[in-house]
Amino acid sequence: MAAPATRQQLIDYCLRKLGHPVTEINVDDDQVEDRIDDAFQYYRDYHYDAVQRIFMKHMITASRMTVTSNAVSSTVNLFALGETITGSISQATALVTQEGPGNTSTGTTLLLQNIRGTFVAGDVLTGNRSAGTATMVSIALGDMDNRYIQLNDAIINVVRVLPFTDTKTGMDYMFDLRYQLRLNDLFDLLSTSIIYYQQIKSHLSLIEMLLVGQKTVEFSRHTNRLYVEMAWDKEVNPGEYVIVECYRILNPSEFPDVYNDWFLKRYATALIKRQWGENLKKFEGIQMPGGVTLNGQKIWDESIAEINELENEMESRYQAPPNFFLG
């Protein structure tokens, strides 16, 4: 038989390992599916081959408000970029913004940030510059107003958010210290010692770490929300990108070789065997036709020993070393 490359092939492998079709495996299909899920959950939580470290790019989003233009103001752009709008009922305010060059508020969609208060359906929106008005239908908050980044279920751990670089003080700014260092002292690396450059870079990194530091992040797999401790309305803008260093679960549908992992196959088989023993224990001692007596306890005991051995093997061989926090 070929190596398992799908979920069903993994199930078939585990059942054959237990003796099917020569031996009847007294486990329901739904129970088999549950044990496969349990095996994948344990595998993804502890096995270093189940996840991958990536640098994920995420665009900061603005809030999106859907409006209905009235008969008087039915133009394409009701409000100007940078204009503050106010709701007639809620008295909430927001700033009209954009998500990158050319991606502005058009038609019945307004891109907003810095929302103060809570807009309600039916709010008649007026701007502090334009003469037009619009009526709010619904609103979906973006990263700027949520104050967090929504990640997907595949992300299981966030290490850090890479340092933000201001466009006015970044590496391309001519009065930046690092720019001047490269311009004046390292114009010719063939005649300049790289040791000096490395010492200066380390010194600058130490100063930045002491005076600026890294952004503090908070993340939980159950919420999939990445909270970054920063002044959102001052340090980032909609349409800009942040880079997140994180760990992502390998999707077996995208990488079928996961189904053929040696540890996963053995662990899934042991879990199904334990389920088989639990089912048969309820009929312990019953004699079948031909004098055969069910012995679910023995199957259960064997599976428990196998599971314990595999989990000990996981800790000693396959689990990534823990990260230590110094402070």
Stockholm file with secondary structure:
# STOCKHOLM 1.0

chainA/1-327         MAAPATRQQLIDYCLRKLGHPVTEINVDDDQVEDRIDDAFQYYRDYHYDAVQRIFMKHMITASRMTVTSNAVSSTVNLFALGETITGSISQATALVTQEGPGNTSTGTTLLLQNIRGTFVAGDVLTGNRSAGTATMVSIALGDMDNRYIQLNDAIINVVRVLPFTDTKTGMDYMFDLRYQLRLNDLFDLLSTSIIYYQQIKSHLSLIEMLLVGQKTVEFSRHTNRLYVEMAWDKEVNPGEYVIVECYRILNPSEFPDVYNDWFLKRYATALIKRQWGENLKKFEGIQMPGGVTLNGQKIWDESIAEINELENEMESRYQAPPNFFLG
#=GR chainA/1-327 SS CCCCCSHHHHHHHHHHHTTTTTSCCCCCHHHHHHHHHHHHHHHHHHBGGGEEEEEEEEECCCEEEEEEECSSCCCSCCSCTTCEEEETTTCCEEEECCSSTTCCCBTTEEEEEEEESCCCTTCEEEESSCSCEEEEEEEECCHHHHTSEECCTTEEEEEEECCCCCTTTSTTCTTSHHHHIIIIICSCTTSSCHHHHHHHHHHHHHHHHHHTCCCCEEEETTTTEEEECSCHHHHCCTTCEEEEEEEEECCTTTCGGGGGCHHHHHHHHHHHHHHHHHHHHTTTTCBCTTSCBCCHHHHHHHHHHHHHHHHHHIIIIIBCCCCCCCC
#=GC SS_cons         CCCCCSHHHHHHHHHHHTTTTTSCCCCCHHHHHHHHHHHHHHHHHHBGGGEEEEEEEEECCCEEEEEEECSSCCCSCCSCTTCEEEETTTCCEEEECCSSTTCCCBTTEEEEEEEESCCCTTCEEEESSCSCEEEEEEEECCHHHHTSEECCTTEEEEEEECCCCCTTTSTTCTTSHHHHIIIIICSCTTSSCHHHHHHHHHHHHHHHHHHTCCCCEEEETTTTEEEECSCHHHHCCTTCEEEEEEEEECCTTTCGGGGGCHHHHHHHHHHHHHHHHHHHHTTTTCBCTTSCBCCHHHHHHHHHHHHHHHHHHIIIIIBCCCCCCCC
//
